[in-house]
Amino acid sequence: MSEKIKYLLLFVFVLWSSFCSIAQTEGIAVANTLIESLVQNLHDSKSDQVIVVAHRGDCGNGPENSLRGIQNCIDLGVDMVEIDLEKTKDGQLVLMHDKTINRTTQGKGAVKKYTLAELKTYYLLDTEGRPTQERIPTLEEVLLLAKDKILVNLDKSFRYYEACNELIEKTETRDQVVIKEKLTRTEIEKKQRNYKENILFMPVIRLNERKAEKIVRDYMEHDVPLAFEFSVPDTRLANETDFEEIRSKGASVWVNALRAKNNAGHDDKKALSDPKVYDWFIDNHVNMIQTDNPQLLLDYLRARGLHK
């Protein structure tokens, strides 16, 4: 090989290396900007940008609680995915809504009766009950996939608080993860005082329950939370609860669009035929909406300038 060709190849190599380095740097910068924007909006209860939460990781378009579903959400521009956890026989946290794998896999039996390796032999089912190529993911796999790309809400998970906290620390995703539970302020404070750093917490409030108003007032007077998840069975309860005031004092308002009992009848099913059903959420000052139809909700919000 001539010296001229050697120098030419060396020049091409250096040029390519420089290009790859710049591309990687720009990619990291974009990722950092994205997650910073998501986290900032999460903490800004007064923002006019509505946070879209995909129920069980876009469960309407594929296997629920799956890596593919979460990746779909990332690709769509969803802000947050909601996932559910169970623990295996060998102490691993995996994504599963039910206590058993009967409904969502080819297998049968309780999650706690299987090791992680055994669970990984089963395939998740799609919405029609057909096997896919997706396996049951671990929480660690999900957090690594979500890192710097999307927020994560942990449901059915508070009983595993310590294990969740350890994985959040390990994956460096603390700012991205919110855990929720139906707990009073004193109950959550008693739990969290045992930890140096805590997972962001959101109390779940069912407005039709007798002590709901008292629990909300106690939070707002002593320790305003990141957000409240409200269940609103009828319009009267929405009118009686001043969501606008709650947001003005620093707590966001989350209401599910999943089923009619959560939102006074303004649910995802009705929105399929008329997306203006989602007007109810905006009119009632809701700024976090969990949905089974993330694409439909995103289209609706973007058309109104309520989601970038």
The 8 nearest C-alpha neighbors of each residue, nearest first, counted from 0:
[[1, 4, 2, 5, 3, 6, 8, 7],
 [0, 2, 3, 4, 5, 6, 7, 8],
 [3, 1, 5, 4, 6, 0, 7, 8],
 [4, 2, 6, 1, 5, 7, 0, 8],
 [3, 5, 7, 1, 6, 2, 8, 0],
 [6, 4, 2, 8, 7, 3, 9, 1],
 [7, 5, 9, 3, 4, 8, 10, 2],
 [6, 8, 4, 10, 5, 9, 3, 11],
 [9, 7, 11, 5, 10, 6, 4, 12],
 [8, 10, 6, 12, 7, 11, 5, 13],
 [9, 11, 7, 13, 8, 12, 6, 14],
 [12, 10, 14, 8, 9, 13, 15, 7],
 [13, 11, 9, 15, 10, 14, 16, 8],
 [12, 14, 16, 10, 15, 11, 17, 9],
 [13, 15, 11, 17, 12, 16, 10, 18],
 [16, 14, 18, 12, 17, 13, 11, 19],
 [17, 15, 13, 19, 18, 14, 12, 20],
 [16, 18, 20, 14, 15, 19, 13, 21],
 [17, 19, 15, 21, 16, 20, 22, 14],
 [20, 18, 22, 16, 17, 21, 23, 15],
 [19, 21, 17, 23, 18, 22, 16, 24],
 [20, 22, 24, 18, 23, 19, 25, 17],
 [23, 21, 19, 25, 24, 20, 26, 18],
 [22, 24, 26, 20, 21, 25, 19, 27],
 [23, 25, 21, 27, 26, 22, 20, 28],
 [24, 26, 28, 22, 27, 23, 21, 29],
 [27, 25, 23, 29, 24, 28, 22, 30],
 [26, 28, 30, 24, 25, 29, 31, 23],
 [27, 29, 25, 31, 26, 30, 32, 24],
 [28, 30, 32, 26, 27, 31, 33, 25],
 [31, 29, 27, 33, 32, 28, 147, 26],
 [32, 30, 28, 34, 33, 29, 35, 27],
 [31, 33, 29, 35, 30, 34, 28, 36],
 [34, 32, 30, 36, 31, 35, 29, 37],
 [33, 35, 37, 147, 36, 31, 32, 148],
 [36, 34, 32, 38, 33, 37, 31, 39],
 [35, 37, 39, 33, 34, 38, 32, 40],
 [38, 36, 34, 40, 39, 35, 41, 33],
 [39, 37, 41, 35, 40, 36, 34, 42],
 [40, 38, 36, 42, 41, 37, 35, 43],
 [39, 41, 43, 37, 42, 38, 36, 46],
 [42, 40, 38, 39, 43, 37, 44, 50],
 [41, 43, 39, 40, 44, 38, 225, 251],
 [44, 42, 40, 45, 46, 41, 39, 249],
 [43, 45, 251, 246, 249, 250, 46, 42],
 [46, 44, 43, 246, 247, 47, 249, 251],
 [47, 45, 48, 43, 44, 40, 49, 286],
 [46, 48, 305, 49, 45, 286, 306, 44],
 [49, 47, 305, 306, 46, 50, 286, 40],
 [50, 48, 286, 287, 305, 306, 47, 51],
 [49, 51, 287, 78, 286, 288, 52, 48],
 [52, 50, 288, 78, 77, 287, 289, 79],
 [51, 53, 289, 79, 80, 288, 78, 290],
 [54, 52, 80, 57, 56, 290, 289, 293],
 [53, 55, 81, 56, 291, 290, 57, 289],
 [56, 54, 82, 64, 81, 63, 58, 57],
 [55, 57, 69, 68, 80, 53, 54, 64],
 [58, 56, 68, 53, 59, 54, 60, 55],
 [57, 59, 63, 55, 60, 61, 56, 62],
 [58, 60, 57, 291, 61, 292, 126, 63],
 [61, 59, 58, 57, 126, 62, 68, 125],
 [62, 60, 125, 58, 59, 126, 68, 63],
 [61, 63, 125, 124, 65, 58, 123, 126],
 [62, 64, 58, 55, 65, 56, 61, 68],
 [63, 65, 55, 56, 94, 82, 95, 62],
 [64, 66, 68, 67, 63, 62, 136, 69],
 [67, 65, 69, 68, 70, 141, 136, 64],
 [68, 66, 70, 65, 69, 71, 133, 61],
 [67, 69, 71, 56, 65, 57, 66, 70],
 [68, 70, 56, 72, 66, 71, 67, 73],
 [69, 71, 73, 67, 72, 68, 66, 74],
 [72, 70, 68, 74, 69, 73, 67, 75],
 [73, 71, 75, 69, 77, 70, 74, 76],
 [72, 74, 70, 76, 71, 75, 77, 69],
 [73, 75, 71, 72, 76, 70, 77, 69],
 [76, 74, 72, 73, 77, 71, 294, 293],
 [75, 77, 73, 74, 72, 78, 297, 149],
 [78, 76, 72, 75, 51, 79, 73, 52],
 [79, 77, 51, 149, 50, 150, 52, 76],
 [78, 80, 150, 52, 151, 149, 77, 51],
 [81, 79, 53, 151, 56, 52, 152, 150],
 [80, 82, 152, 55, 54, 53, 151, 56],
 [81, 83, 55, 153, 154, 64, 152, 80],
 [84, 82, 154, 96, 155, 95, 94, 153],
 [85, 83, 94, 95, 156, 93, 155, 92],
 [84, 86, 93, 92, 95, 94, 87, 110],
 [87, 85, 92, 91, 90, 111, 93, 110],
 [88, 86, 111, 90, 91, 89, 114, 110],
 [87, 89, 111, 114, 113, 112, 90, 86],
 [88, 90, 114, 87, 91, 115, 113, 86],
 [91, 89, 87, 88, 86, 92, 114, 115],
 [90, 92, 87, 86, 89, 93, 115, 137],
 [93, 91, 86, 138, 137, 85, 84, 87],
 [94, 92, 137, 138, 85, 84, 136, 86],
 [95, 93, 84, 83, 64, 136, 137, 85],
 [94, 96, 84, 83, 97, 85, 93, 64],
 [95, 97, 83, 84, 98, 94, 85, 155],
 [98, 96, 99, 95, 100, 102, 85, 101],
 [97, 99, 109, 110, 96, 85, 100, 95],
 [100, 98, 109, 108, 97, 110, 101, 107],
 [99, 101, 107, 104, 103, 102, 108, 106],
 [102, 100, 107, 99, 106, 103, 104, 108],
 [103, 101, 100, 104, 99, 97, 105, 124],
 [102, 104, 124, 123, 100, 101, 105, 128],
 [105, 103, 123, 124, 106, 100, 122, 101],
 [104, 106, 121, 122, 101, 107, 123, 103],
 [107, 105, 104, 101, 100, 121, 108, 103],
 [108, 106, 101, 100, 99, 105, 109, 104],
 [107, 109, 99, 100, 101, 110, 106, 112],
 [110, 108, 99, 111, 112, 98, 100, 107],
 [109, 111, 99, 112, 87, 113, 98, 100],
 [110, 112, 87, 88, 109, 113, 86, 85],
 [111, 113, 88, 110, 109, 87, 114, 108],
 [114, 112, 88, 111, 110, 87, 117, 118],
 [113, 115, 88, 117, 89, 116, 87, 118],
 [114, 116, 118, 117, 87, 119, 113, 91],
 [117, 115, 119, 114, 118, 120, 113, 89],
 [118, 116, 114, 119, 115, 120, 113, 121],
 [119, 117, 115, 120, 116, 121, 113, 114],
 [118, 120, 116, 117, 121, 134, 135, 115],
 [121, 119, 118, 117, 122, 116, 134, 135],
 [120, 122, 119, 118, 105, 134, 104, 106],
 [123, 121, 134, 133, 104, 130, 131, 132],
 [122, 124, 104, 133, 134, 103, 131, 130],
 [125, 123, 130, 129, 128, 104, 103, 131],
 [124, 126, 62, 61, 128, 129, 127, 131],
 [125, 127, 128, 61, 62, 124, 59, 60],
 [128, 126, 125, 129, 124, 130, 61, 62],
 [127, 129, 124, 125, 126, 130, 103, 104],
 [128, 130, 124, 125, 127, 131, 126, 123],
 [131, 129, 124, 123, 122, 125, 128, 132],
 [132, 130, 133, 124, 123, 122, 125, 129],
 [131, 133, 122, 134, 130, 123, 124, 121],
 [132, 134, 131, 123, 122, 65, 135, 67],
 [133, 135, 122, 123, 119, 136, 121, 132],
 [134, 136, 119, 94, 123, 65, 137, 133],
 [137, 135, 93, 94, 134, 140, 65, 138],
 [136, 138, 93, 140, 139, 92, 94, 141],
 [137, 139, 141, 140, 93, 92, 142, 94],
 [138, 140, 142, 137, 141, 143, 166, 170],
 [141, 139, 137, 143, 138, 142, 144, 136],
 [142, 140, 144, 138, 139, 143, 145, 137],
 [141, 143, 145, 139, 144, 140, 146, 138],
 [142, 144, 146, 140, 141, 145, 139, 170],
 [145, 143, 141, 142, 146, 140, 66, 70],
 [144, 146, 142, 149, 148, 143, 141, 147],
 [145, 147, 143, 148, 144, 142, 172, 149],
 [148, 146, 34, 30, 31, 145, 149, 33],
 [149, 147, 145, 146, 34, 30, 73, 33],
 [148, 150, 145, 79, 78, 147, 73, 151],
 [149, 151, 79, 175, 176, 78, 80, 152],
 [152, 150, 176, 80, 79, 81, 175, 177],
 [151, 153, 81, 177, 178, 176, 80, 82],
 [154, 152, 178, 82, 156, 83, 81, 177],
 [153, 155, 83, 156, 82, 179, 152, 178],
 [156, 154, 83, 84, 157, 153, 96, 158],
 [157, 155, 154, 159, 158, 84, 153, 83],
 [156, 158, 160, 159, 155, 180, 178, 179],
 [159, 157, 156, 160, 155, 161, 162, 163],
 [160, 158, 157, 156, 162, 161, 163, 86],
 [161, 159, 157, 163, 158, 162, 164, 156],
 [160, 162, 164, 163, 159, 165, 158, 194],
 [161, 163, 165, 164, 159, 160, 166, 92],
 [164, 162, 160, 166, 165, 161, 159, 167],
 [163, 165, 161, 167, 162, 166, 160, 168],
 [164, 166, 168, 162, 163, 167, 169, 161],
 [167, 165, 169, 163, 168, 164, 170, 139],
 [166, 168, 164, 170, 172, 169, 165, 173],
 [167, 169, 171, 165, 166, 170, 164, 173],
 [168, 170, 166, 167, 171, 165, 172, 164],
 [169, 171, 167, 172, 168, 166, 143, 142],
 [172, 170, 168, 169, 167, 173, 146, 166],
 [171, 173, 167, 175, 170, 174, 146, 176],
 [172, 174, 175, 167, 176, 171, 168, 198],
 [175, 173, 172, 176, 38, 199, 177, 198],
 [176, 174, 150, 172, 173, 151, 38, 177],
 [175, 177, 151, 173, 152, 174, 150, 199],
 [178, 176, 199, 152, 200, 153, 198, 151],
 [177, 179, 153, 200, 152, 199, 201, 154],
 [180, 178, 201, 202, 200, 154, 153, 203],
 [181, 179, 202, 203, 182, 157, 201, 178],
 [180, 182, 203, 202, 204, 183, 179, 205],
 [183, 181, 180, 186, 202, 187, 184, 203],
 [182, 184, 186, 185, 214, 187, 181, 202],
 [183, 185, 187, 186, 218, 188, 182, 217],
 [186, 184, 188, 183, 187, 189, 182, 190],
 [187, 185, 183, 189, 184, 188, 182, 190],
 [186, 188, 190, 189, 184, 185, 191, 182],
 [189, 187, 185, 191, 190, 186, 192, 184],
 [188, 190, 186, 187, 192, 191, 185, 193],
 [191, 189, 187, 188, 192, 193, 186, 194],
 [190, 192, 188, 193, 194, 189, 187, 197],
 [191, 193, 194, 190, 189, 188, 195, 187],
 [194, 192, 191, 190, 195, 189, 196, 188],
 [195, 193, 196, 192, 191, 197, 190, 161],
 [194, 196, 197, 193, 192, 191, 164, 198],
 [197, 195, 194, 198, 164, 191, 173, 168],
 [198, 196, 194, 199, 191, 195, 164, 200],
 [197, 199, 200, 177, 178, 164, 173, 176],
 [200, 198, 177, 178, 197, 176, 201, 225],
 [201, 199, 178, 177, 179, 198, 202, 225],
 [200, 202, 179, 226, 227, 225, 178, 224],
 [203, 201, 227, 180, 181, 179, 182, 228],
 [202, 204, 181, 228, 180, 227, 229, 179],
 [203, 205, 229, 206, 228, 211, 230, 202],
 [206, 204, 230, 207, 208, 229, 211, 203],
 [205, 207, 208, 211, 231, 204, 230, 236],
 [206, 208, 205, 209, 232, 211, 236, 231],
 [209, 207, 206, 211, 205, 210, 204, 212],
 [208, 210, 211, 207, 212, 206, 213, 205],
 [211, 209, 213, 212, 208, 214, 206, 215],
 [210, 212, 214, 213, 206, 208, 209, 204],
 [211, 213, 215, 214, 210, 216, 206, 209],
 [212, 214, 216, 210, 211, 215, 217, 209],
 [215, 213, 217, 211, 216, 212, 183, 210],
 [216, 214, 212, 218, 217, 213, 219, 211],
 [215, 217, 219, 213, 218, 214, 220, 212],
 [218, 216, 214, 220, 215, 219, 221, 213],
 [219, 217, 222, 215, 223, 221, 216, 220],
 [218, 220, 223, 216, 217, 221, 222, 215],
 [221, 219, 217, 218, 216, 222, 223, 215],
 [220, 222, 218, 219, 217, 223, 184, 216],
 [223, 221, 218, 219, 224, 220, 184, 217],
 [222, 224, 219, 218, 250, 221, 249, 225],
 [225, 223, 226, 250, 222, 201, 218, 200],
 [224, 226, 250, 201, 251, 42, 200, 223],
 [227, 225, 251, 250, 224, 201, 252, 228],
 [226, 228, 202, 252, 201, 253, 229, 203],
 [227, 229, 253, 203, 254, 204, 202, 252],
 [230, 228, 204, 254, 205, 227, 253, 231],
 [229, 231, 205, 261, 206, 204, 254, 232],
 [230, 232, 262, 261, 233, 263, 206, 229],
 [233, 231, 260, 263, 261, 262, 230, 207],
 [234, 232, 263, 235, 231, 236, 262, 237],
 [233, 235, 237, 263, 236, 238, 232, 231],
 [234, 236, 238, 237, 233, 239, 263, 232],
 [237, 235, 239, 238, 234, 233, 240, 231],
 [238, 236, 234, 240, 235, 239, 231, 233],
 [237, 239, 235, 236, 240, 234, 241, 283],
 [238, 240, 236, 237, 235, 241, 234, 242],
 [241, 239, 237, 238, 242, 236, 212, 206],
 [240, 242, 243, 244, 239, 245, 238, 237],
 [243, 241, 245, 244, 240, 284, 246, 252],
 [242, 244, 246, 241, 245, 284, 247, 283],
 [243, 245, 247, 246, 241, 242, 248, 240],
 [246, 244, 242, 248, 243, 247, 250, 241],
 [247, 245, 250, 44, 249, 243, 251, 248],
 [246, 248, 244, 245, 249, 243, 45, 44],
 [249, 247, 246, 245, 250, 244, 223, 219],
 [248, 250, 246, 44, 247, 251, 223, 245],
 [251, 249, 226, 246, 225, 44, 224, 245],
 [250, 252, 226, 44, 246, 227, 225, 286],
 [251, 253, 285, 227, 286, 226, 287, 228],
 [254, 252, 287, 228, 288, 227, 229, 285],
 [255, 253, 229, 288, 228, 230, 287, 252],
 [256, 254, 289, 257, 288, 261, 290, 262],
 [255, 257, 266, 290, 267, 289, 258, 262],
 [258, 256, 255, 290, 267, 266, 291, 289],
 [257, 259, 266, 260, 261, 256, 267, 262],
 [258, 260, 264, 266, 261, 262, 263, 265],
 [259, 261, 232, 258, 262, 263, 264, 231],
 [262, 260, 230, 231, 232, 259, 258, 255],
 [261, 263, 231, 264, 265, 259, 260, 232],
 [264, 262, 233, 232, 234, 265, 231, 259],
 [263, 265, 259, 262, 266, 260, 233, 261],
 [266, 264, 262, 276, 263, 259, 269, 256],
 [265, 267, 256, 259, 258, 268, 269, 257],
 [268, 266, 270, 256, 269, 257, 271, 292],
 [267, 269, 270, 266, 271, 272, 258, 257],
 [270, 268, 271, 267, 266, 272, 273, 276],
 [269, 271, 274, 273, 267, 276, 272, 268],
 [272, 270, 269, 268, 273, 274, 267, 295],
 [271, 273, 270, 269, 274, 268, 276, 275],
 [272, 274, 270, 275, 271, 276, 269, 277],
 [275, 273, 270, 276, 277, 271, 299, 272],
 [274, 276, 277, 278, 273, 270, 299, 279],
 [275, 277, 274, 270, 278, 265, 273, 279],
 [276, 278, 275, 279, 280, 274, 270, 265],
 [279, 277, 281, 275, 276, 280, 282, 274],
 [280, 278, 282, 277, 281, 283, 276, 265],
 [281, 279, 283, 285, 278, 282, 277, 284],
 [280, 282, 284, 278, 283, 279, 285, 277],
 [281, 283, 279, 280, 284, 278, 285, 277],
 [282, 284, 280, 281, 285, 279, 242, 237],
 [285, 283, 281, 282, 243, 242, 286, 280],
 [286, 284, 252, 280, 281, 283, 287, 253],
 [285, 287, 49, 252, 50, 284, 253, 251],
 [288, 286, 253, 50, 49, 285, 252, 51],
 [289, 287, 51, 254, 255, 253, 52, 290],
 [290, 288, 52, 255, 53, 256, 54, 51],
 [289, 291, 256, 292, 53, 257, 54, 293],
 [290, 292, 54, 59, 293, 53, 257, 57],
 [293, 291, 290, 295, 294, 296, 267, 59],
 [294, 292, 296, 295, 290, 297, 53, 291],
 [293, 295, 297, 296, 292, 298, 75, 77],
 [296, 294, 298, 292, 297, 293, 299, 274],
 [295, 297, 299, 293, 298, 294, 300, 292],
 [296, 298, 294, 300, 299, 295, 293, 301],
 [299, 297, 295, 301, 296, 300, 302, 294],
 [298, 300, 296, 302, 297, 301, 295, 274],
 [301, 299, 305, 303, 297, 302, 306, 298],
 [302, 300, 306, 304, 303, 298, 305, 299],
 [301, 303, 299, 300, 304, 298, 305, 306],
 [302, 304, 300, 301, 305, 299, 306, 298],
 [305, 303, 301, 302, 306, 300, 307, 48],
 [306, 304, 48, 300, 303, 301, 49, 47],
 [307, 305, 301, 48, 300, 304, 49, 297],
 [306, 301, 305, 304, 48, 300, 76, 297]]
